Amino acid sequence: MPTPLAIQDLIGNATEFPILNRWQFFNHAGVCPLPRCAGDALRTFATQFENDAYLDSGFYRQIDALRTSAARMINAAPAEIAFVKNTSEGVATVAGGIDWRAGDRIVTTAVEYPANMYPWMDIAKRFNVELVIVPEETDSTGARAVPLQAILKACDDPRTRLLALSHVEYASGQRHDLLTIGAYTRPRGILLAIDAIQSMGVLPIDVQAMNIDFLSADGHKWLLGPEGAGIFYCRQELLASTRPLIVGWMNVINDQAYGDYDFTLKPDARRFECGTHNVPGLLALKASLELLLSIGTQSVSARLRELTDQLVGRLIEKRYDIISPRDEASWSGIVSFASPLRQTSEQHDHQAIFRMLRTDHQTEIAVREGRLRVSAHFYNTEGQIDQLIERLPDH
Ligand SMILES: Cc1ncc(COP(=O)(O)O)c(C=O)c1O
């Protein structure tokens, strides 16, 4: 188990987070920078492979250790974790792994990232499955969210096979209440498939308490890993009935028996891994994920709440409209907001603000679905948030 790290020692620490030397970086909901420990893992890998190839490296044992750490982060068993190349592969593994019947229903929302929409559209078309899409609404605070009750109501049909949901929606930052949702879906036999790329590592996830059946998350956002190395969880009881998306040499029990063919799939989640791993990617992900794990998701989450509260408070002072829900159940690390003058003033146009911050101030945010989106991580400082606010146009 990694030694617990004090979060205070890492905040604003440019040795551990070199990005702090050059950028005010607030796009962790897009693609994250690597912390030094992940860079070190890649450098060590490169040196080792230049000099000794895979011999005596211990890399494969480290990948097994990552399986254990990833499982611990979401309260799963290591046997329920597979490595995937991205979130899309995890979602598609679920979509392609179920024996769909004509007339089945899949429920999702109208604001999913396309990685969590096209696989279901594909299934709907191929198997005559109904895809039910729940829209986003404006709530009483002016925030945009898909109401919990609307999701549950959409599921309320005996033909519903699966609910596909992002834990945190990429454009609004809404966090869904998975404890309540999972308590509804499990007794009704509805599979709960979660895209967790916008939450894993920084918001608590407990696949058992939340009754999650499948979960997918690439490492390149809040987990602070490189692109192309991700985590897929499949609940133990569903392993045998979920068909692997791609079959290759590694899915089977005797994967080192080579020519002695025996097409018996592994009993654990490694049955979803078809061939050689992205070793450097997973080693870097291990370093980042274990850094977060050693701080503790609760501490990271509390820090994100502080930073996002500060940001939202200052944005309101500056008369921006807050789009992200901020109540206790729905807040996340994503803060989306809009200028009331975005359509009438060139200076307030969102793309213009985005470009001005990047070009004039080495400050990175994002524009998604017409909204400005800031996603700070725990190591960003209050001072950086203040600077960002100063640079935004007044109203
Ligand atoms: C909710 C969500 N899912 C998935 C992805 C990315 O998918 P992948 O890991 O397949 O690139 C993103 C990226 O923005 C996202 O916001």
The ligand as an SDF file (V2000), in Angstrom:
LIG
                    3D

 16 16  0  0  0  0  0  0  0  0999 V2000
  -17.8400   11.5880  -20.5000 C   0  0  0  0  0  0  0  0  0  0  0  0
  -16.7220   11.2370  -21.4520 C   0  0  0  0  0  0  0  0  0  0  0  0
  -16.5950    9.9760  -21.8790 N   0  0  0  0  0  0  0  0  0  0  0  0
  -15.5800    9.6060  -22.6890 C   0  0  0  0  0  0  0  0  0  0  0  0
  -14.6330   10.5310  -23.1090 C   0  0  0  0  0  0  0  0  0  0  0  0
  -13.4740   10.1340  -23.9550 C   0  0  0  0  0  0  0  0  0  0  0  0
  -13.5320    8.8220  -24.3920 O   0  0  0  0  0  0  0  0  0  0  0  0
  -12.2100    8.0200  -24.7420 P   0  0  0  0  0  0  0  0  0  0  0  0
  -11.5230    7.6950  -23.4570 O   0  0  0  0  0  0  0  0  0  0  0  0
  -12.7280    6.8320  -25.4570 O   0  0  0  0  0  0  0  0  0  0  0  0
  -11.3660    8.8800  -25.6230 O   0  0  0  0  0  0  0  0  0  0  0  0
  -14.7540   11.8530  -22.7110 C   0  0  0  0  0  0  0  0  0  0  0  0
  -13.7760   12.8600  -23.2000 C   0  0  0  0  0  0  0  0  0  0  0  0
  -13.9810   14.0320  -23.2600 O   0  0  0  0  0  0  0  0  0  0  0  0
  -15.8050   12.2110  -21.8490 C   0  0  0  0  0  0  0  0  0  0  0  0
  -15.9360   13.4720  -21.4110 O   0  0  0  0  0  0  0  0  0  0  0  0
  1  2  1  0
  2  3  1  0
  2 15  2  0
  3  4  2  0
  4  5  1  0
  5  6  1  0
  5 12  2  0
  6  7  1  0
  7  8  1  0
  8  9  2  0
  8 10  1  0
  8 11  1  0
 12 13  1  0
 12 15  1  0
 13 14  2  0
 15 16  1  0
M  END
$$$$
